[in-house]
Amino acid sequence: MSIKLLSPKISQKIMNAVFILSGIITILILVLILGYILIKGLPAVNLEFIFGNPIDSGKSGGIFPMIISSIYVTIIAGIVATPLGVGAAVYMSEYSGENKITKLIRFGAETLASIPSIVFGLFGLSFFVIFLGFGWSILSGGLVLALMALPTIFQVAEVTISSIPSSYREGSYGLGATKWQTIYRVVLPAAIPGIVTGIILGMTRAISEAAAVMFAVGSSLSMPLSIFDPGRPLPLHLYVLATEGISLDNAYGTAAVLVIFVLAITIISNYIVDRYQDKIMGR
């Protein structure tokens, strides 16, 4: 008995509907999660909560030292991970070719990206805190987060640089530019939007981790005055408030601030990238 197959037009319409439905469900899940956090947390957020110091281990007061700690560790992670990730991507895309070393590097990056965050935290405790003598500090926490963000930045940057049309390079060589001048003046500017996207993905993953920094940054409620002081970033503060039952209201408030913080970074970065694209396209 023969089975009558659907016509190409009907199958196309069905698959389009499936894909659209999948996208809508994904957006609804995102809206549900963010909406729940913001509805529960925004009532606790005010100027005193944002700019105040924690009182009674965070049961009352504000989270300003935690915000500063989060900014510090994020900046350190970005400063360390961005040049390493982009540099490795440039080497893989422009210099190395396909060989055993490149396969090993890609395998290492994929493995590093799949390691649980708690393992990064334990490594940071044994290496940065104890072996290098940095102690529980903002520096140790930022370096741990840099290790977490590095594979994402590297992978996205490599794909972006590799996707730049070869005609760009050939045109630059035809004008007498060297390989490095071509990379610096032609390839990297064209790849900046994708590279920035990778940096955003890596940083937003890193900044949201509590397990990775709890063993490295310490858990101080005081304002960190330097990168060698201990601190307590927002995810770690949220974890402590929620798991130890100190204040569920302040935990939701901290979660709302963290969500707004991540959204602000993403929106501002995307705006800058769009402006840069418009500039290079002459729009």
Buried (B, 14 or more C-beta within 10 A) or exposed (E): EEEEEEEEEEEEEEEEEEEEEEEEEEEEEEEEEBEEBBEBBBEBBEEEBEEBBBEEBBEBBBBBBBBBBBBBBBBBBBEBBBEBBBEBBBBBBBEEEEEEEBEEBBEEBEEBBEBEBBEBBBBBBEBBBEEEEBBBBBBBBBBBBBBBBBBBBBBBBBBBBEEBEEEBBEEBBEEEBEEEEBBEEBBBBBBBBBBBBBBBBBBBBBBBBBBBBBBBBBBBBBEBEEBEBBBBBBBBBBBBBBEEEBBEBBBBBBBBBBBBBBEEBBEEBBEEBEEBEEEEEEE
